[in-house]
Amino acid sequence: MLYEYLIIEALVLIICCLINYYFKLGIFGSVKRLLFVALISFIVFTPWDTYALLNGHWGFNASKMIAFIWIFPIEELILILVLIPLVPVVFWELGKKVFHDV
């Protein structure tokens, strides 16, 4: 399926946004923090992915990806720059909210 990876990422993003909205976490109010976490994610995972892709440790089926920027499919860049930073922040804030009185 052509957009399978992108659909899964969209579902994860929607779930994170719903958790943020339902629990009133205010994740998107702190853009500076999200950008910082995205930068850390980019610094850590881009070289890791580059090494793994160039050495054949893993790869992507080009027929199932939308487009590539160098060796990275757009979907992988979305994962690195959006989902890897967002998901831990959402669950960190959710944990703080749920376990505040514990």
C-alpha positions, 0 to 999 in steps of 0.5 A: 500500500503506497501510503501505509507508513504515512497513514500509520504516522498520521494515526499516531499524530492524531492519537497524540493530539487527542490525548493532548486535547482530552487531558488539556496537556498544552503540548503545543503551547511550548513550541520552544521545547518541541523544537529543542526535542526535534533538534535532539532527535535530528542530531541523534537519528539522522546519522544513525539512519544514514549509517544503517541505510548506507551499510545495508542494515535496513532500507525502504521499499521505494515503491511504497514511499511518496518521495525521497530526500537523498536516501531518506523517504519523506515518511522517515523524516516525518518520523524523525522530526515530528513523531519521535519528538512529540510522542515522548513529550505527550506521554511525559506530560500525561504522566505528570498529569495522571500521577501528580498526586502519587 
